[in-house]
Amino acid sequence: MTNRATLLASAALVATAGMASAESHMASDMTLVSWGGAYQNSQQKAYVEPYQANNPGVNVVWDESSAEAVAKLRAMNEADNITWDLVDVVAADAIRLCDEGLAMEIDFDEMLADGDDGSKASDDFGDMLVSDCYIPQIVYSTTFGYRTDMVPEGADAPDEICDVFDLETYPGKRALEKRPINNMEWALLCDGVAKEEVYDVLATPEGQDKALAKLDTIKDQVIWWSAGADTPQLLADGEIFMGSTYNGRLYSVIEEQNQPVAMMWDAQVFDLDGWIIPTGLSEERLARVMDFVKFATDTQRLADQAKYISYGPARASSAPKVPEDMKMHMPTDPANAGNTFLYNYEFWADYRDDIDAKFQAWLAQ
Amino acid sequence: MTDQTAGTAPAGLSPDEARRADAAHTGPMLAADGTPLKKSLARALRRQKLRALALIAPLLIFVLVTFVVPIGDMLLRSVQNGIVADTLPETVETLSDWDHDGTALPGDDVWTAFYIDMWFAVERKEHTRLGTRLNYELTGMSSMFRKTGRQVDRFDTDVYGEQFVALDPSWGQPQSWAAMLDGPAADALPLTARTWERWKDFNAEEGDKVLEEDIPDFLFTALYHDLTHGAEVEGVSDRLSAAKAAAAEFEPVDLSAQFADADEDLGNIDVWKTLQLYSPRVTSGYFANSVDMQLTPDGIEARPENQQIYGILFKRTLFMSLVITGSCILLAYPVAWLLSNLPMRTANLLMILVLLPFWTSLLVRTSAWKVMLQQQGVINDVLVWLGLVADDARLTMINNQFGTIVAMTHILLPFMILPMYSVMSTIPPSYLRAAKSLGATNWTAFWRVYFPQSVPGIGAGSILVFILAIGYYITPEIVGGNTGTFISNRIAYHISSSLNWGLAAALGTILLAVVLVLYWAYDKIVGIDNVKLG
């Protein structure tokens, strides 16, 4: 009897305690997955700290696993034990997660905040919504940086993409990413293929051979990178003359480490980074994540992130709020965006396996 | 016991015969409690075994659950291919009769089955997953399934429902369908009956009641298909007979055209060949891929030369692992010799020097080699300063095979030194002295006396280093460039980037098999008893 009375009493206590908190239906812990480094830091400052100021008691844990997020989420899903609440991934990965049924579909207008100019979220994000499951945060670009002190005497500084393939004017090593994406496009572009036709040509075996043949001309001068930090390091060490990497990485080499490096924005490839919500979250956790995402992707928060890192906000309404001194470093700034590519998600979703096999076979020979 | 009975046996009998004769004479030997001794002994032994088993049970269960089961599960993925038959059951069934040698696309029954399967797959969001799977085999399948999925519930098949309901309004009532398919009509309308069952299951999953839902278009399509393909409905019910007579006059929907509108690739015969080829639940396709072959309707054939990569990588992995093992032996032997022959104090200091890098992070050690070996790195700088190398002709020592071998030799060296040391420290120094006192030169004493005794240490170290090297991933990834990467880098790529876990599992299985075969060969040639870890 007494046992039962205590049980009832404690149950009643728990119930009142629950009612006392207005957000009893929301979990108080959240695991966010991101890339670590300066990027995660900018998210912590722009999104998480203000959110925690409004919601004391919410505990945020970071997991720096975005690079393996797709494989890990699949494994978690198979084990039926999802431990992540919100995952930062690039758009191509988001599309795969959505295809695999591992990411939740988002009703953009319903779940996200309107732009502060009154536009609906789906209009505010516009073309950035490349998947039904994906909430973009930033636009970044993959572009080239070069050592200003290694430009040969008498030559102009490299300012167009084909200078990468011009070993005569610009001798020295180059760093390229160890995957076909972007490299194949650049190669075709410099092999005389018109920009509009690049993907039509790349869809054919002849076009793929053509791109590899072009890459062949610089193959022995290329160091292949697989982590975004490689190229900045190689540039700082003077190992390479020029190399491709994410524009934010080059920004920190130039502005924060004051290395003699400059950007070559020509033919930069835009890509997106953003959030997905894993499927299969419990109701409390989902409620918390939705609350956070709505806050963290509103106009002001996305603009705030640009204070800390040189990536452009994905909302149109955030653009005017980007700090003036950061605007010139944004890939989307008109001065930088003269000639750009947009990562062709649909094309690479289909051709990635096929072209990657050929690319890797070419590399290994 | 045998000896005893043999001892008392009459002369002329073998011990065995004697025992039998003895047993026949006195009956079975009994234990104190009256049970036969043999039985009692067996029971005691069994109890002992069980107790031993119970003692190691926690470890056994731990190993099973955390090691054997996951690895077994992963290896099984190299042949599993249930996803096609699970997602498109009707299509797989009807497609098995289709003649892939012809030039004609599959017929009506396949299109109807595909339509029904796709509807369920899209509702359960499984079609894109299947698209990802099949895209490994045929480029373009991924977007084909995604595009088709968006269109499937917008097909013009609603005309069937309208025509059936116009004929008899009861066709619009789910109750009448439930009643009909509960009875003999189910045998006459096989596709409709099966589809009705799936529709019921689907509603149960969603928590809806099938009797409150409108009859979906695909059920009318299935009914139309059954009725126009010779369903025997005579005497089943008047309503069905009337429907059958009327269906022949219905305005049909060309599903193949609807699908071709959704995605023109569906009109490509290769798509259907691939679907048929990968219909079975067990496939050899992953293994074929992992040896640079591919599955085709006419059997397994080699891939085009510009896509062959795994053969190169397997050979390279084996070759480089052997070179690394060899260079580890050369470097470790003198160190282990010093360790076991120096005075205790110096040996301990040396031991710490061996172990210190062993305790340092792998990434740190690999990155340190980068700083050492790169063109603007320490070694090149020194060579240029000494004037041995011109400034514009600095050596390339990293991002190639050489860099990988150097870095991995350094990282794996302790695994060679430690077993060598533990074997050498058991060889008494007096043997060498004895050899020399009997007139052997230094070399003979070493080669004829010392070296043979240290071979078990070399064997143990070599096995350790080789097996670790063959599966190495991080170091080749960082310093391997394009000529120094291993097969494990490709496995990692398929696990984490391309998500082709089947292919990764097949490559892993082959790697495991290669290691086991080499281990077996090693046992045959050197003998595994000759390996000593201490």
Chai-1 contact restraints between the chains, C-beta under 6 A:
chainA,res_idxA,chainB,res_idxB,connection_type,confidence,min_distance_angstrom,max_distance_angstrom,comment,restraint_id
A,E68,B,S496,contact,1.0,0.0,6.0,A-B,restraint_1
A,A71,B,I495,contact,1.0,0.0,6.0,A-B,restraint_2
A,A71,B,S496,contact,1.0,0.0,6.0,A-B,restraint_3
A,D99,B,T128,contact,1.0,0.0,6.0,A-B,restraint_4
A,D99,B,T132,contact,1.0,0.0,6.0,A-B,restraint_5
A,E100,B,R129,contact,1.0,0.0,6.0,A-B,restraint_6
A,G101,B,K125,contact,1.0,0.0,6.0,A-B,restraint_7
A,I223,B,N399,contact,1.0,0.0,6.0,A-B,restraint_8
A,W224,B,N482,contact,1.0,0.0,6.0,A-B,restraint_9
A,D237,B,Q376,contact,1.0,0.0,6.0,A-B,restraint_10
A,G238,B,Q376,contact,1.0,0.0,6.0,A-B,restraint_11
A,E239,B,Q374,contact,1.0,0.0,6.0,A-B,restraint_12
A,E239,B,Q375,contact,1.0,0.0,6.0,A-B,restraint_13
A,E239,B,Q376,contact,1.0,0.0,6.0,A-B,restraint_14
A,E346,B,S143,contact,1.0,0.0,6.0,A-B,restraint_15
A,A349,B,S142,contact,1.0,0.0,6.0,A-B,restraint_16
A,D350,B,T139,contact,1.0,0.0,6.0,A-B,restraint_17
A,D350,B,G140,contact,1.0,0.0,6.0,A-B,restraint_18
A,D350,B,S142,contact,1.0,0.0,6.0,A-B,restraint_19
A,D350,B,S143,contact,1.0,0.0,6.0,A-B,restraint_20
A,Y351,B,T139,contact,1.0,0.0,6.0,A-B,restraint_21
A,D353,B,Y136,contact,1.0,0.0,6.0,A-B,restraint_22
A,D353,B,S498,contact,1.0,0.0,6.0,A-B,restraint_23
A,D354,B,T139,contact,1.0,0.0,6.0,A-B,restraint_24
A,A357,B,Q307,contact,1.0,0.0,6.0,A-B,restraint_25
A,K358,B,N306,contact,1.0,0.0,6.0,A-B,restraint_26
A,K358,B,Q307,contact,1.0,0.0,6.0,A-B,restraint_27
A,Q360,B,I309,contact,1.0,0.0,6.0,A-B,restraint_28
A,A361,B,N306,contact,1.0,0.0,6.0,A-B,restraint_29
A,A361,B,Q307,contact,1.0,0.0,6.0,A-B,restraint_30
A,A361,B,Q308,contact,1.0,0.0,6.0,A-B,restraint_31
A,A361,B,I309,contact,1.0,0.0,6.0,A-B,restraint_32
A,L363,B,N482,contact,1.0,0.0,6.0,A-B,restraint_33
A,A364,B,I309,contact,1.0,0.0,6.0,A-B,restraint_34
A,A364,B,I312,contact,1.0,0.0,6.0,A-B,restraint_35
